[in-house]
Amino acid sequence: MILYGGKLSPFVMRPLLVSRAKGAEVALGDFDGGIKSDAYLALCPTGKMPLLIDGDLALAESQVIADYLDMALPGPALLPADAAGTAMVRLIVRFADVYMVPALTGLFRGREHPEGVPDALKNMGDALGYIEHYRRADDVFAWGASFTQADAALIPLFFFLDALDGPMPTKALVAARPGLASWWERAKASALGAQAIAEQAAGLKAMMAARAG
């Protein structure tokens, strides 16, 4: 089993975090020829990462891979045992994908398209508010009392809210949601969160150095 993609990508880090939380870290690799090569496109026609290869199975899309790893790997289940809890975790993941990711894309493009930054900040604030709305006061993790797929989805995205702060007030968006702010501080201090953040930071540093060179 091998997962293709770079650790900076929140979409690669999500299933990687799932595998780590299961106690059976999936191997990460770079695809020979890159993600736009004919060989890669034959396996993943979208030409995006991540791509999971497990025997004859070639599986695309971050959350689908996360679900597969949660079921296929040994270790604790990363969805609650009850239907309502599972629905809430999936809802948070959905908010992350449908609302946080597009807003983050707008922030990434802020240098080239500064006119889009105010809307991107508003949309990110709205997305965080949606997630905050469904969390409970006693939730230690993204939802509930243990690490779930919601944490795996949010941690790699929240990394960028810290990384982008300065030119844009992204940390303030988190601070305005006290429940999420407290979760984020705990997540950053956790073993899984700290490792993911360090790896994403290293990837970001390498990417910036390559662009500068």
C-alpha positions as CSV (number, residue, x, y, z in Angstrom):
1,M,0.0,0.0,0.0
2,I,1.4,3.4,-1.0
3,L,0.0,6.9,-1.0
4,Y,1.3,9.3,-3.6
5,G,1.6,13.0,-2.9
6,G,3.4,15.6,-0.8
7,K,2.9,16.2,2.9
8,L,2.3,20.0,2.4
9,S,-1.0,19.2,0.7
10,P,-3.9,19.0,3.2
11,F,-5.5,16.4,1.0
12,V,-2.5,14.1,1.3
13,M,-2.0,14.8,5.0
14,R,-5.6,13.9,5.7
15,P,-5.4,10.2,4.9
16,L,-1.8,10.1,6.2
17,L,-3.2,11.3,9.6
18,V,-5.9,8.7,9.4
19,S,-3.3,5.9,8.9
20,R,-1.2,7.3,11.8
21,A,-4.2,7.4,14.1
22,K,-4.8,3.8,13.2
23,G,-1.3,3.0,14.3
24,A,-0.4,1.7,10.8
25,E,1.2,4.6,8.9
26,V,0.8,4.2,5.1
27,A,4.0,4.7,3.0
28,L,4.2,8.0,1.1
29,G,5.9,8.3,-2.2
30,D,6.4,10.5,-5.3
31,F,5.0,9.2,-8.5
32,D,7.6,8.5,-11.2
33,G,7.0,11.1,-13.9
34,G,4.7,13.2,-11.8
35,I,0.9,13.5,-11.5
36,K,0.4,14.8,-15.0
37,S,2.2,11.8,-16.6
38,D,0.4,9.3,-18.8
39,A,1.0,6.6,-16.3
40,Y,-0.5,8.6,-13.4
41,L,-3.5,9.7,-15.4
42,A,-4.2,6.1,-16.4
43,L,-4.7,5.5,-12.6
44,C,-6.1,8.9,-11.6
45,P,-7.7,10.7,-14.6
46,T,-8.2,13.9,-12.6
47,G,-4.4,14.4,-12.4
48,K,-4.6,15.3,-8.7
49,M,-3.1,14.0,-5.5
50,P,-3.4,12.0,-3.4
51,L,-3.6,8.6,-5.1
52,L,-3.7,5.4,-3.0
53,I,-2.4,2.2,-4.6
54,D,-3.3,-1.0,-2.7
55,G,-2.7,-4.1,-4.7
56,D,-4.9,-3.8,-7.8
57,L,-6.9,-0.9,-6.3
58,A,-6.1,2.6,-7.4
59,L,-8.1,5.1,-5.3
60,A,-8.4,8.8,-5.7
61,E,-9.9,11.6,-3.6
62,S,-8.8,12.4,-0.1
63,Q,-11.9,11.6,1.9
64,V,-12.6,8.5,0.0
65,I,-9.1,7.3,0.7
66,A,-9.5,8.3,4.4
67,D,-12.7,6.2,4.6
68,Y,-11.0,3.3,2.9
69,L,-8.0,3.4,5.3
70,D,-10.2,3.7,8.3
71,M,-12.0,0.5,7.2
72,A,-9.0,-1.4,5.8
73,L,-6.3,-0.8,8.5
74,P,-6.2,-2.3,12.0
75,G,-6.6,0.0,14.9
76,P,-9.3,2.2,16.4
77,A,-12.3,3.2,14.3
78,L,-12.1,7.0,13.5
79,L,-15.9,7.3,13.2
80,P,-18.1,7.1,16.3
81,A,-20.0,3.9,16.9
82,D,-23.4,5.6,16.9
83,A,-25.2,6.9,13.8
84,A,-25.7,10.4,15.1
85,G,-22.0,10.7,16.1
86,T,-20.9,9.4,12.7
87,A,-23.2,11.9,11.0
88,M,-21.7,14.8,13.0
89,V,-18.1,13.8,12.1
90,R,-19.1,13.5,8.4
91,L,-20.8,16.9,8.6
92,I,-17.7,18.6,9.9
93,V,-15.6,17.0,7.2
94,R,-18.2,18.2,4.7
95,F,-18.0,21.7,5.9
96,A,-14.3,21.6,5.6
97,D,-14.4,20.4,2.0
98,V,-17.3,22.5,0.8
99,Y,-16.7,25.8,2.6
100,M,-13.2,25.9,4.1
101,V,-11.3,24.7,1.0
102,P,-12.7,27.2,-1.5
103,A,-12.1,30.0,0.9
104,L,-8.6,28.9,1.5
105,T,-8.0,28.8,-2.3
106,G,-9.1,32.4,-2.4
107,L,-6.6,33.3,0.3
108,F,-3.8,31.4,-1.6
109,R,-4.5,33.6,-4.6
110,G,-4.5,36.8,-2.6
111,R,-1.2,38.0,-4.0
112,E,-2.3,37.7,-7.6
113,H,-5.9,38.6,-6.9
114,P,-6.0,40.9,-3.8
115,E,-9.6,42.0,-4.7
116,G,-10.8,38.5,-3.8
117,V,-9.3,38.5,-0.3
118,P,-12.1,40.2,1.6
119,D,-14.7,37.7,0.3
120,A,-12.3,34.8,1.0
121,L,-11.8,36.0,4.6
122,K,-15.6,36.3,5.1
123,N,-16.2,32.9,3.6
124,M,-13.6,31.3,5.8
125,G,-15.1,33.0,8.8
126,D,-18.5,31.6,7.8
127,A,-17.1,28.1,7.3
128,L,-15.5,28.2,10.8
129,G,-18.8,29.4,12.2
130,Y,-20.6,26.5,10.7
131,I,-18.2,24.0,12.3
132,E,-18.3,25.8,15.6
133,H,-22.1,25.7,15.6
134,Y,-22.2,21.9,15.6
135,R,-19.4,21.3,18.2
136,R,-20.4,20.9,21.8
137,A,-18.9,22.7,24.8
138,D,-17.3,19.5,26.1
139,D,-15.8,18.3,22.8
140,V,-12.1,17.7,23.4
141,F,-11.4,16.8,19.8
142,A,-12.9,18.2,16.6
143,W,-16.0,16.3,17.7
144,G,-16.3,14.1,20.7
145,A,-13.7,12.7,23.1
146,S,-11.3,11.0,20.7
147,F,-9.5,11.6,17.5
148,T,-11.8,11.1,14.5
149,Q,-11.8,11.7,10.7
150,A,-12.9,15.3,11.5
151,D,-9.5,16.0,13.2
152,A,-7.7,14.4,10.2
153,A,-9.6,16.8,7.9
154,L,-9.2,20.0,9.9
155,I,-5.7,19.9,11.2
156,P,-4.0,20.2,7.8
157,L,-6.3,23.0,6.8
158,F,-5.9,24.9,10.0
159,F,-2.1,24.8,9.5
160,F,-2.6,27.3,6.6
161,L,-4.7,29.6,8.8
162,D,-1.6,30.0,11.0
163,A,0.8,30.1,8.1
164,L,-1.0,32.8,6.2
165,D,-1.5,35.1,9.2
166,G,0.3,38.4,8.9
167,P,-0.6,39.5,5.4
168,M,-4.1,38.3,6.2
169,P,-5.8,38.2,9.6
170,T,-6.5,34.4,9.5
171,K,-5.6,33.7,13.1
172,A,-8.2,36.2,14.2
173,L,-10.8,34.2,12.4
174,V,-10.0,31.2,14.6
175,A,-9.8,33.2,17.7
176,A,-13.3,34.6,17.1
177,R,-14.6,31.0,17.6
178,P,-13.5,30.1,21.1
179,G,-14.4,26.4,20.9
180,L,-12.4,25.9,17.7
181,A,-9.6,28.0,19.0
182,S,-9.3,25.8,22.1
183,W,-9.5,22.7,19.9
184,W,-6.7,24.0,17.6
185,E,-4.4,24.7,20.6
186,R,-4.9,21.1,21.8
187,A,-4.5,19.7,18.3
188,K,-1.2,21.6,17.8
189,A,0.1,20.2,21.1
190,S,-0.9,16.6,20.4
191,A,1.6,14.1,18.9
192,L,-0.3,13.6,15.7
193,G,-1.0,17.3,15.2
194,A,2.5,18.5,16.0
195,Q,4.0,16.0,13.6
196,A,1.7,16.9,10.8
197,I,2.3,20.7,11.3
198,A,6.0,20.2,11.4
199,E,5.9,18.3,8.1
200,Q,3.7,20.8,6.4
201,A,5.9,23.6,7.6
202,A,8.9,21.9,6.1
203,G,7.1,21.4,2.9
204,L,6.0,25.0,2.8
205,K,9.6,26.1,3.4
206,A,10.9,23.9,0.7
207,M,8.3,25.2,-1.8
208,M,9.1,28.8,-1.0
209,A,12.8,28.2,-1.4
210,A,12.2,26.5,-4.8
211,R,10.1,29.4,-6.0
212,A,12.8,31.9,-4.8
213,G,15.5,30.0,-6.6
